[in-house]
Amino acid sequence: MIMSHYMETETVQDSPLYDNAAGTGKYIWKHDILIDLTFPQVLDRVTEEFPDQYAFRYSTLDYIRTYSEFRDDVHTFARSLIALGVEPGDQVAIWATNVPQWFITFWATTMIGANLVTVNTSYKIRETEFLLRQSDTHTLVMMDGFKDSDYISIMKEICPELETAPSREPLHTKRLPRLRNIITVESSQPGCITWEEAVSLAEKVPEEEAERRADAMDKDDICNIQYTSGTTGFPKGVMLTHYNVVNNGKCIGDCMDLSTADRMMIHVPMFHCFGMVLAMVAAMTHGTTLCPMPYFSPRRSLACINKEKITCFHGVPTMFITMLEHENFPKTDFSHMRTGIMAGSPCPARVMQDVVDKMNMKQITIVYGQTESSPGCTQSRVDDPLDVRINTVGRPLPQVECKIVDTKTGEDLPDNVDGEFVAKGYNIMKGYYNMPEATAAAIDENGWLHTGDLARRDSNGNYIITGRIKDMIIRGGENIYPKEIEDFIYTHPKIKDVQVIGVPDKTYGEAIMAFVILKKGEEMTAEEVREYVRSHMARQKTPRYVSFVTEFPMNAAGKILKYQMREDAAKKLGLQSDDQIIMA
């Protein structure tokens, strides 16, 4: 049975299905408009229009579902959560990679008016306890662990009461006083219930109760607490509404011209907005088929592209670089590839060009934003000229206002002048969970979100991100933008990747340091790097220090941790002599 409790405006509801640009697929809602729908209403409408369209096709796990079948899985688990005592407004946390249970938990949680809390897959005990306590999590769904994080051991240490907790009884623990349930996806553990046991509880709750809760929700209700990546200290819980996330995903999918003809591989993490919104929501608001990978592996991703005839996928620049350089890349069929998104960190122009030329991503786009803006603020369009898609982050998304302001006075700046990027619109968060002061610092009295990013707008209305205010290097009173230097150093044929930071300097306040990853088999000296910069750029932009490394420190979302690089570099430069760090 398909429920019909969506609440579109009459104009939108009566609209016919639309054809994608190539005429090969359909989508439901007109491009560049906002829709007044909650997540359960979106799933109902997509299922009504495309019941037999594949929603999920895993290439590495046994999970293939049509939209109708997936919706049944969601309704079952929604009733399970109700049986476990989850009430509207409660927090349900998911600590897992991109497994089927992640997607089911998201849609089931948002169906019953609860809020999904995303947990970074790389968290250890300190971050996990902070997040679960700060978010007031009621129910936790989790895997056994991932890479070097043992989730089971972490939870047993935080909640020693698990060992003696009565089976299938609500939990009561000292360090997490709001936590009542832990659902384990992969194993049976004391004090926890397995996924299968949780699913079996659905029979205790009538379908009508889940439907009643879905009907009772408003589009402006919170649906997700998306924790920031925490690249600077402890993360903050960003409260996002159905209206925020549904429409941001829809508009991003509109800009990509997604439809039922597309098959999207997802190997960016779902705990991050990149996976949750730019991939899942963008795809599912357009009836697109999702082909998730539990985690990023260049070998498995290239195999998935071959097997599923993938038309689009997203990634941070390092993911694309790793795939381009993999031994199986020449054996991969990219003939079906069309579009995707590169985001998460500044993209070198040469990587974009390689992706267009070698991966056949002729319609690749770039999205700029942050978690606090759901996350997209700007996006290049698939029909923009290639130079716009390579050199800018595009223009504002529909019904999002963007401008550049002076970092000190807050006054609006003209085109082609660097300042802080600020945004305003439907996509801006409700605030940080239980952090009113932090919210007030991020969103001013006029509703503008201050991103902390440096940018400029060109004469065509496209935006160019030039760095972070905190990353800007101030050398002898002059502002120097790391990205400008990075983009140039990256053009050297021996260099695979580069990051530039500022380090303390007694004379100038800050000095420039470049971390360089060389291509396989290449050799280079620090002086070669400096001379390459010095001969093409102003002398003051020449790195004083050059460090040859094999990788950059990153968080699980693929963001490079420049603050850690600065801390590590300061220690090395101040405390020891290192052969890999060479002074000018």
VEXDREN-2710 file (C-alpha; in Angstrom, 1 decimal):
% VEXDREN-2710
k/r/px/py/pz
1/MET/0.0/0.0/0.0
2/ILE/1.3/3.4/-0.9
3/MET/0.5/6.2/1.5
4/SER/-0.6/9.6/0.1
5/HIS/0.1/12.0/2.8
6/TYR/2.5/14.4/0.9
7/MET/1.7/18.1/1.1
8/GLU/2.9/19.8/-2.0
9/THR/1.4/22.9/-3.3
10/GLU/-1.4/22.3/-5.8
11/THR/0.7/23.5/-8.7
12/VAL/3.6/21.1/-8.0
13/GLN/1.3/18.1/-7.2
14/ASP/-0.5/18.4/-10.5
15/SER/2.7/18.7/-12.6
16/PRO/3.5/15.8/-14.9
17/LEU/6.8/14.0/-14.7
18/TYR/9.7/15.7/-16.4
19/ASP/12.3/14.4/-18.8
20/ASN/16.0/14.8/-18.2
21/ALA/18.0/16.8/-20.7
22/ALA/18.9/13.7/-22.8
23/GLY/15.3/12.4/-22.8
24/THR/16.4/9.1/-21.2
25/GLY/15.0/9.4/-17.7
26/LYS/12.2/11.0/-15.6
27/TYR/12.1/13.1/-12.5
28/ILE/9.2/14.4/-10.4
29/TRP/9.6/18.0/-9.3
30/LYS/10.4/20.9/-11.6
31/HIS/14.0/22.1/-11.3
32/ASP/14.9/25.0/-9.1
33/ILE/11.8/25.2/-7.0
34/LEU/11.5/24.3/-3.3
35/ILE/9.1/21.6/-2.2
36/ASP/7.1/21.6/1.1
37/LEU/7.7/18.0/2.0
38/THR/9.1/15.9/4.8
39/PHE/11.3/12.9/4.2
40/PRO/8.5/10.3/4.5
41/GLN/6.4/12.3/2.1
42/VAL/9.3/12.4/-0.4
43/LEU/9.7/8.6/-0.2
44/ASP/6.0/8.1/-0.6
45/ARG/5.9/10.2/-3.7
46/VAL/9.0/8.7/-5.3
47/THR/7.7/5.2/-4.6
48/GLU/4.3/6.1/-6.0
49/GLU/5.8/7.2/-9.3
50/PHE/8.6/4.7/-9.6
51/PRO/7.7/1.6/-7.5
52/ASP/9.8/-0.8/-9.5
53/GLN/12.8/1.4/-10.0
54/TYR/15.9/0.1/-8.2
55/ALA/16.6/2.3/-5.1
56/PHE/19.7/0.3/-4.0
57/ARG/22.1/-2.0/-5.8
58/TYR/25.1/-3.0/-3.7
59/SER/27.9/-4.6/-5.7
60/THR/29.7/-5.9/-2.5
61/LEU/26.8/-6.8/-0.2
62/ASP/23.6/-8.8/-0.6
63/TYR/21.2/-5.9/-0.7
64/ILE/19.2/-5.0/-3.8
65/ARG/15.8/-3.2/-3.4
66/THR/13.3/-1.4/-5.5
67/TYR/11.9/1.8/-4.1
68/SER/8.8/-0.1/-3.1
69/GLU/10.8/-2.8/-1.3
70/PHE/13.1/-0.2/0.4
71/ARG/10.1/1.7/1.6
72/ASP/8.8/-1.6/3.2
73/ASP/12.1/-2.0/5.0
74/VAL/11.9/1.6/6.3
75/HIS/8.4/1.2/7.6
76/THR/9.3/-2.0/9.4
77/PHE/12.3/-0.5/11.2
78/ALA/10.3/2.7/11.9
79/ARG/7.8/0.5/13.9
80/SER/10.8/-1.2/15.6
81/LEU/12.1/2.1/16.8
82/ILE/8.6/3.0/18.2
83/ALA/8.6/-0.4/20.0
84/LEU/11.9/0.5/21.6
85/GLY/10.4/3.7/23.0
86/VAL/11.7/6.2/20.5
87/GLU/9.5/9.3/20.7
88/PRO/9.2/12.3/18.3
89/GLY/12.1/14.6/19.0
90/ASP/14.3/11.8/20.4
91/GLN/17.8/11.3/19.0
92/VAL/18.7/8.1/17.2
93/ALA/22.5/7.8/16.4
94/ILE/24.0/5.7/13.6
95/TRP/27.6/4.7/13.9
96/ALA/28.4/2.7/10.8
97/THR/29.9/2.9/7.3
98/ASN/27.6/3.0/4.2
99/VAL/25.9/-0.3/4.9
100/PRO/22.2/-0.9/4.2
101/GLN/21.3/-0.4/7.9
102/TRP/22.6/3.2/7.6
103/PHE/20.1/4.1/5.0
104/ILE/17.2/2.2/6.6
105/THR/17.9/3.9/10.0
106/PHE/18.0/7.4/8.4
107/TRP/14.6/7.1/6.7
108/ALA/12.9/5.2/9.5
109/THR/14.1/7.7/12.1
110/THR/12.9/10.7/10.1
111/MET/9.6/9.0/9.4
112/ILE/8.6/8.9/13.0
113/GLY/9.6/12.5/13.9
114/ALA/12.9/11.5/15.6
115/ASN/16.3/13.0/14.7
116/LEU/19.1/11.1/13.2
117/VAL/22.5/11.8/14.8
118/THR/25.4/11.0/12.5
119/VAL/28.6/9.6/14.1
120/ASN/32.0/9.8/12.5
121/THR/33.3/6.3/11.7
122/SER/36.8/7.2/12.8
123/TYR/35.8/8.3/16.3
124/LYS/37.5/6.9/19.3
125/ILE/36.3/6.8/22.9
126/ARG/36.7/10.5/23.8
127/GLU/34.9/11.9/20.7
128/THR/32.2/9.2/20.9
129/GLU/31.3/9.8/24.5
130/PHE/31.2/13.5/23.9
131/LEU/28.9/13.2/20.9
132/LEU/26.5/10.7/22.5
133/ARG/26.2/12.7/25.7
134/GLN/26.0/16.1/24.1
135/SER/23.4/15.0/21.6
136/ASP/21.2/13.2/24.3
137/THR/21.2/10.1/22.2
138/HIS/18.3/7.7/23.1
139/THR/19.1/4.8/20.7
140/LEU/22.4/3.9/19.1
141/VAL/22.6/1.7/16.0
142/MET/26.2/0.6/15.4
143/MET/28.6/-1.8/13.6
144/ASP/31.3/-3.6/15.6
145/GLY/34.0/-1.3/14.4
146/PHE/35.8/0.2/11.4
147/LYS/39.6/0.3/10.7
148/ASP/41.3/1.0/14.0
149/SER/38.2/2.0/15.9
150/ASP/36.7/-0.9/18.0
151/TYR/33.1/0.3/18.6
152/ILE/32.2/-2.6/20.8
153/SER/35.2/-2.1/23.2
154/ILE/34.5/1.7/23.2
155/MET/30.9/1.3/24.2
156/LYS/31.8/-1.3/26.9
157/GLU/34.3/1.1/28.4
158/ILE/31.8/4.1/28.3
159/CYS/29.0/1.9/29.6
160/PRO/30.3/-0.9/31.8
161/GLU/26.7/-1.5/32.9
162/LEU/26.2/-3.3/29.6
163/GLU/27.8/-6.5/31.0
164/THR/25.0/-7.0/33.6
165/ALA/22.1/-5.2/31.9
166/PRO/18.9/-7.2/31.7
167/SER/18.2/-8.5/28.2
168/ARG/15.8/-6.3/26.1
169/GLU/15.3/-3.9/29.0
170/PRO/16.0/-0.1/28.6
171/LEU/19.5/0.8/29.5
172/HIS/20.5/3.0/32.4
173/THR/24.2/4.1/32.4
174/LYS/26.0/6.7/34.4
175/ARG/28.1/8.3/31.7
176/LEU/25.3/8.4/29.1
177/PRO/22.1/9.0/31.2
178/ARG/19.8/9.4/28.2
179/LEU/20.8/6.3/26.3
180/ARG/18.2/3.5/26.4
181/ASN/19.1/1.1/23.5
182/ILE/22.1/-0.1/21.6
183/ILE/21.3/-2.0/18.4
184/THR/24.3/-4.0/17.0
185/VAL/24.4/-4.6/13.3
186/GLU/27.1/-7.3/13.1
187/SER/27.2/-9.3/16.4
188/SER/25.3/-10.1/19.6
189/GLN/26.6/-8.3/22.7
190/PRO/25.6/-8.1/26.4
191/GLY/23.1/-5.4/27.1
192/CYS/22.5/-4.8/23.4
193/ILE/19.9/-6.1/20.9
194/THR/20.8/-7.3/17.4
195/TRP/19.5/-5.8/14.3
196/GLU/17.4/-8.9/13.6
197/GLU/15.9/-8.7/17.1
198/ALA/15.1/-5.1/16.7
199/VAL/13.4/-5.7/13.4
200/SER/11.3/-8.5/15.0
201/LEU/9.8/-6.0/17.4
202/ALA/8.0/-4.2/14.6
203/GLU/5.1/-6.6/14.9
204/LYS/4.3/-5.1/18.3
205/VAL/3.4/-1.7/16.6
206/PRO/0.6/-1.3/14.1
207/GLU/1.4/0.3/10.8
208/GLU/-1.1/3.0/11.5
209/GLU/1.1/4.3/14.4
210/ALA/4.0/4.9/12.1
211/GLU/1.8/6.6/9.6
212/ARG/0.3/8.8/12.3
213/ARG/3.7/10.0/13.3
214/ALA/4.6/10.7/9.7
215/ASP/1.5/12.7/9.2
216/ALA/2.0/14.7/12.4
217/MET/5.4/16.2/11.3
218/ASP/6.0/19.6/9.9
219/LYS/8.6/20.4/7.2
220/ASP/10.3/22.8/9.6
221/ASP/10.9/20.1/12.3
222/ILE/14.4/19.0/12.9
223/CYS/15.3/15.7/11.3
224/ASN/19.1/15.5/11.6
225/ILE/21.8/16.6/14.0
226/GLN/24.9/16.5/11.7
227/TYR/28.0/16.9/13.7
228/THR/30.7/19.1/12.2
229/SER/33.9/17.4/11.1
230/GLY/35.7/18.7/14.1
231/THR/38.8/20.0/12.3
232/THR/39.2/22.5/15.1
233/GLY/38.4/21.1/18.5
234/PHE/35.3/19.3/19.5
235/PRO/32.5/19.2/16.9
236/LYS/29.2/21.0/17.2
237/GLY/25.8/19.4/16.5
238/VAL/24.2/21.2/13.5
239/MET/20.4/21.0/13.7
240/LEU/18.9/20.6/10.2
241/THR/15.2/20.4/9.3
242/HIS/13.4/18.4/6.7
243/TYR/13.0/21.6/4.7
244/ASN/16.7/22.3/4.9
245/VAL/17.9/18.9/3.8
246/VAL/15.2/17.8/1.3
247/ASN/15.5/21.0/-0.7
248/ASN/19.2/21.3/-0.6
249/GLY/19.5/17.7/-1.9
250/LYS/16.8/18.3/-4.5
251/CYS/18.4/21.5/-5.8
252/ILE/21.8/19.9/-6.0
253/GLY/20.3/16.9/-7.9
254/ASP/18.5/19.4/-10.2
255/CYS/21.9/21.1/-11.0
256/MET/23.2/17.6/-11.9
257/ASP/20.2/16.8/-14.0
258/LEU/19.6/13.5/-12.1
259/SER/16.8/11.2/-13.0
260/THR/15.7/7.6/-13.2
261/ALA/18.3/7.1/-15.9
262/ASP/21.2/7.6/-13.4
263/ARG/23.1/5.1/-11.3
264/MET/25.0/6.8/-8.6
265/MET/28.0/5.1/-6.8
266/ILE/28.3/6.4/-3.3
267/HIS/31.7/5.9/-1.6
268/VAL/31.9/9.2/0.3
269/PRO/30.9/8.6/4.0
270/MET/27.2/8.9/4.8
271/PHE/27.9/10.4/8.3
272/HIS/29.0/13.5/6.4
273/CYS/26.7/15.9/4.5
274/PHE/28.7/15.0/1.4
275/GLY/27.3/11.5/1.4
276/MET/24.0/12.2/3.2
277/VAL/22.8/15.2/1.2
278/LEU/24.8/15.6/-2.0
279/ALA/24.6/11.9/-2.7
280/MET/21.7/10.2/-1.0
281/VAL/19.1/13.0/-0.9
282/ALA/20.1/14.4/-4.3
283/ALA/19.6/10.9/-5.8
284/MET/16.5/9.8/-4.0
285/THR/14.6/13.0/-4.7
286/HIS/15.1/12.2/-8.4
287/GLY/14.3/8.5/-8.5
288/THR/18.0/7.6/-9.1
289/THR/19.5/4.2/-8.3
290/LEU/22.1/4.2/-5.5
291/CYS/25.1/1.9/-5.6
292/PRO/26.7/2.4/-2.2
293/MET/30.2/1.1/-1.3
294/PRO/30.6/0.4/2.5
295/TYR/33.8/2.4/2.4
296/PHE/36.1/3.9/-0.2
297/SER/38.4/1.5/-1.9
298/PRO/39.7/2.5/-5.4
299/ARG/39.8/-1.1/-6.5
300/ARG/36.2/-1.8/-5.5
301/SER/35.0/1.5/-6.8
302/LEU/36.5/1.0/-10.2
303/ALA/34.9/-2.6/-10.2
304/CYS/31.5/-1.1/-9.3
305/ILE/31.8/1.4/-12.2
306/ASN/32.3/-1.6/-14.5
307/LYS/29.6/-3.8/-13.0
308/GLU/26.8/-1.3/-12.5
309/LYS/27.5/1.0/-15.5
310/ILE/27.7/3.9/-13.1
311/THR/26.7/7.4/-14.5
312/CYS/27.8/9.5/-11.6
313/PHE/29.7/9.6/-8.3
314/HIS/31.2/12.1/-5.9
315/GLY/34.5/12.4/-4.1
316/VAL/37.1/14.7/-2.5
317/PRO/40.1/15.4/-4.8
318/THR/42.3/12.8/-3.1
319/MET/39.7/10.1/-4.0
320/PHE/39.8/11.0/-7.7
321/ILE/43.6/11.2/-7.7
322/THR/43.8/7.7/-6.1
323/MET/41.4/6.2/-8.7
324/LEU/43.2/7.9/-11.6
325/GLU/46.5/6.4/-10.5
326/HIS/45.2/2.9/-9.7
327/GLU/46.5/0.0/-11.7
328/ASN/42.9/-1.0/-12.7
329/PHE/42.0/2.4/-14.0
330/PRO/42.9/1.6/-17.6
331/LYS/40.6/-1.5/-17.4
332/THR/37.6/0.5/-16.3
333/ASP/34.8/1.4/-18.6
334/PHE/33.7/5.0/-18.2
335/SER/31.5/5.2/-21.2
336/HIS/28.3/5.5/-19.1
337/MET/29.8/8.2/-16.8
338/ARG/28.3/11.6/-17.1
339/THR/28.5/13.7/-13.9
340/GLY/29.4/13.9/-10.3
341/ILE/30.6/16.3/-7.6
342/MET/34.1/17.2/-6.4
343/ALA/34.0/18.9/-3.1
344/GLY/35.3/18.8/0.5
345/SER/38.5/20.6/-0.1
346/PRO/39.9/22.9/-2.8
347/CYS/40.3/21.1/-6.1
348/PRO/43.4/21.5/-8.3
349/ALA/42.5/22.5/-11.8
350/ARG/44.6/19.7/-13.3
351/VAL/42.7/17.0/-11.4
352/MET/39.4/18.4/-12.6
353/GLN/40.7/18.4/-16.2
354/ASP/41.9/14.8/-15.8
355/VAL/38.5/13.7/-14.4
356/VAL/36.7/15.3/-17.4
357/ASP/39.1/13.9/-20.0
358/LYS/39.9/10.4/-18.5
359/MET/36.8/9.6/-16.5
360/ASN/34.4/10.9/-19.1
361/MET/32.8/13.2/-16.5
362/LYS/31.9/15.8/-19.0
363/GLN/29.3/17.3/-16.7
364/ILE/31.1/17.2/-13.4
365/THR/30.2/20.0/-11.0
366/ILE/31.6/21.6/-7.9
367/VAL/29.5/22.3/-4.8
368/TYR/30.6/24.7/-2.1
369/GLY/29.1/25.0/1.4
370/GLN/29.4/23.7/4.9
371/THR/27.4/21.6/7.3
372/GLU/25.7/24.6/8.7
373/SER/24.1/25.3/5.3
374/SER/22.7/21.8/4.7
375/PRO/25.5/21.9/3.1
376/GLY/25.2/23.5/-0.4
377/CYS/25.4/27.3/-1.0
378/THR/26.8/27.4/-4.5
379/GLN/27.1/24.9/-7.4
380/SER/28.4/25.0/-10.9
381/ARG/25.9/23.6/-13.4
382/VAL/26.4/20.7/-15.8
383/ASP/26.0/23.1/-18.8
384/ASP/28.4/25.7/-17.5
385/PRO/31.6/26.2/-19.6
386/LEU/34.4/23.9/-18.5
387/ASP/36.5/26.8/-17.3
388/VAL/33.7/27.9/-14.9
389/ARG/33.4/24.3/-13.5
390/ILE/37.2/24.0/-13.1
391/ASN/38.1/27.5/-11.7
392/THR/35.0/28.4/-9.7
393/VAL/32.4/26.9/-7.3
394/GLY/29.6/28.2/-9.4
395/ARG/26.8/30.5/-8.6
396/PRO/24.2/30.4/-5.7
397/LEU/21.8/27.6/-5.5
398/PRO/18.1/28.5/-6.0
399/GLN/16.7/30.7/-3.3
400/VAL/20.1/31.0/-1.5
401/GLU/21.6/34.5/-1.1
402/CYS/25.4/34.8/-1.1
403/LYS/27.7/37.8/-0.8
404/ILE/31.3/38.7/0.1
405/VAL/31.9/41.0/3.1
406/ASP/34.9/42.7/4.6
407/THR/36.3/40.4/7.3
408/LYS/36.7/43.3/9.8
409/THR/33.8/45.7/9.0
410/GLY/31.2/43.3/7.6
411/GLU/30.5/45.7/4.8
412/ASP/29.6/44.3/1.4
413/LEU/32.5/44.1/-1.1
414/PRO/32.5/44.5/-4.9
415/ASP/33.3/41.8/-7.4
416/ASN/36.9/40.5/-7.6
417/VAL/37.7/41.6/-4.0
418/ASP/38.5/38.9/-1.4
419/GLY/36.5/38.8/1.8
420/GLU/34.4/36.4/3.9
421/PHE/31.7/34.4/2.2
422/VAL/28.3/34.7/3.9
423/ALA/25.0/33.0/3.0
424/LYS/21.3/33.3/3.8
425/GLY/18.3/31.3/2.8
426/TYR/16.1/28.2/3.4
427/ASN/19.3/26.1/3.8
428/ILE/20.7/27.7/6.9
429/MET/20.6/25.5/10.0
430/LYS/18.3/26.1/13.0
431/GLY/21.4/26.3/15.2
432/TYR/23.8/24.2/17.1
433/TYR/22.3/21.7/19.5
434/ASN/22.3/23.1/23.1
435/MET/24.9/25.8/22.0
436/PRO/23.1/29.1/21.8
437/GLU/26.3/31.2/22.1
438/ALA/28.0/29.3/19.3
439/THR/24.9/29.7/17.1
440/ALA/24.8/33.5/17.7
441/ALA/28.5/33.7/16.7
442/ALA/27.8/31.8/13.4
443/ILE/24.5/33.5/12.3
444/ASP/24.3/37.3/12.7
445/GLU/21.2/39.2/13.6
446/ASN/20.1/39.6/10.0
447/GLY/20.2/35.8/9.4
448/TRP/23.6/35.6/7.5
449/LEU/25.7/32.6/8.1
450/HIS/29.3/33.5/8.5
451/THR/31.3/30.7/7.0
452/GLY/34.9/31.7/7.9
453/ASP/35.9/31.1/4.3
454/LEU/37.7/33.6/2.1
455/ALA/36.2/34.1/-1.4
456/ARG/35.6/36.5/-4.2
457/ARG/32.8/36.8/-6.7
458/ASP/33.7/37.3/-10.4
459/SER/31.9/39.6/-12.8
460/ASN/29.7/36.7/-14.0
461/GLY/28.4/36.0/-10.5
462/ASN/30.4/32.9/-9.9
463/TYR/32.3/32.4/-6.7
464/ILE/36.0/31.5/-6.2
465/ILE/37.1/30.2/-2.8
466/THR/40.5/31.4/-1.9
467/GLY/41.0/29.8/1.6
468/ARG/40.0/29.9/5.2
469/ILE/40.3/33.0/7.2
470/LYS/42.1/31.0/9.8
471/ASP/44.3/29.4/7.1
472/MET/45.3/32.8/5.6
473/ILE/49.0/33.5/6.1
474/ILE/50.0/36.9/7.4
475/ARG/53.6/37.5/6.5
476/GLY/55.0/40.9/7.5
477/GLY/51.5/42.3/7.5
478/GLU/50.7/41.0/4.0
479/ASN/47.8/38.6/3.5
480/ILE/49.0/35.5/1.5
481/TYR/46.4/32.9/0.4
482/PRO/47.7/29.2/0.6
483/LYS/45.4/28.0/-2.2
484/GLU/47.0/30.3/-4.7
485/ILE/50.4/28.9/-4.0
486/GLU/49.0/25.3/-3.9
487/ASP/47.3/25.7/-7.2
488/PHE/50.6/26.8/-8.8
489/ILE/52.9/24.2/-7.2
490/TYR/50.5/21.5/-8.3
491/THR/51.2/22.3/-11.9
492/HIS/54.8/20.9/-11.5
493/PRO/55.0/17.6/-13.5
494/LYS/56.7/15.8/-10.6
495/ILE/54.2/16.7/-7.9
496/LYS/51.2/14.6/-7.1
497/ASP/49.7/16.8/-4.3
498/VAL/50.6/19.8/-2.1
499/GLN/49.4/21.7/0.9
500/VAL/50.6/25.1/2.1
501/ILE/50.4/26.4/5.6
502/GLY/51.8/29.2/7.8
503/VAL/54.2/28.5/10.6
504/PRO/55.4/30.9/13.3
505/ASP/58.3/33.2/12.4
506/LYS/60.1/35.6/14.7
507/THR/60.8/38.2/12.0
508/TYR/57.7/38.1/9.8
509/GLY/55.1/36.7/12.2
510/GLU/54.5/33.7/9.8
511/ALA/56.5/31.9/7.2
512/ILE/55.3/29.7/4.4
513/MET/55.7/26.0/4.5
514/ALA/54.8/23.5/1.7
515/PHE/54.1/19.8/2.2
516/VAL/54.7/18.0/-1.0
517/ILE/53.7/14.5/-2.2
518/LEU/55.7/13.5/-5.2
519/LYS/54.5/11.2/-8.0
520/LYS/55.7/7.6/-7.8
521/GLY/59.3/7.3/-8.9
522/GLU/60.0/11.0/-8.9
523/GLU/62.7/12.8/-7.0
524/MET/62.9/16.5/-6.2
525/THR/64.8/18.8/-3.9
526/ALA/63.4/21.6/-1.7
527/GLU/65.3/24.1/-3.7
528/GLU/63.6/23.0/-6.9
529/VAL/60.2/23.6/-5.3
530/ARG/61.3/27.0/-4.1
531/GLU/62.8/28.0/-7.4
532/TYR/59.7/26.9/-9.3
533/VAL/57.6/29.2/-7.2
534/ARG/60.1/32.0/-7.1
535/SER/60.5/32.1/-10.9
536/HIS/56.7/32.4/-11.4
537/MET/55.2/34.2/-8.4
538/ALA/56.1/37.1/-6.1
539/ARG/59.2/36.3/-4.0
540/GLN/57.3/36.6/-0.7
541/LYS/55.1/33.7/-1.8
542/THR/58.1/31.3/-2.0
543/PRO/57.9/28.6/0.8
544/ARG/60.6/29.0/3.3
545/TYR/60.2/25.4/4.4
546/VAL/59.5/22.4/2.2
547/SER/58.6/19.0/3.6
548/PHE/58.3/15.9/1.4
549/VAL/55.6/13.5/2.8
550/THR/53.7/10.5/1.6
551/GLU/50.3/11.6/2.9
552/PHE/48.4/14.4/4.6
553/PRO/46.5/14.0/7.9
554/MET/42.8/13.8/7.2
555/ASN/39.6/13.2/9.0
556/ALA/37.2/10.4/7.9
557/ALA/35.4/12.8/5.6
558/GLY/38.5/13.4/3.6
559/LYS/39.1/16.9/4.8
560/ILE/42.8/17.8/5.3
561/LEU/43.6/18.8/8.9
562/LYS/45.7/21.9/8.4
563/TYR/45.6/22.7/12.0
564/GLN/47.3/19.4/12.8
565/MET/49.9/20.1/10.1
566/ARG/50.6/23.5/11.7
567/GLU/51.0/22.0/15.1
568/ASP/53.2/19.1/13.9
569/ALA/55.4/21.5/11.8
570/ALA/55.8/23.9/14.7
571/LYS/57.0/21.1/17.0
572/LYS/59.4/19.7/14.4
573/LEU/60.8/23.1/13.5
574/GLY/61.2/24.2/17.0
575/LEU/62.4/21.1/18.7
576/GLN/64.4/19.0/16.3
577/SER/66.2/18.9/13.0
578/ASP/64.5/16.8/10.4
579/ASP/66.1/15.8/7.1
580/GLN/62.7/16.0/5.4
581/ILE/62.2/19.6/6.4
582/ILE/64.6/21.9/4.6
583/MET/65.1/25.6/5.3
584/ALA/65.7/28.2/2.7
END
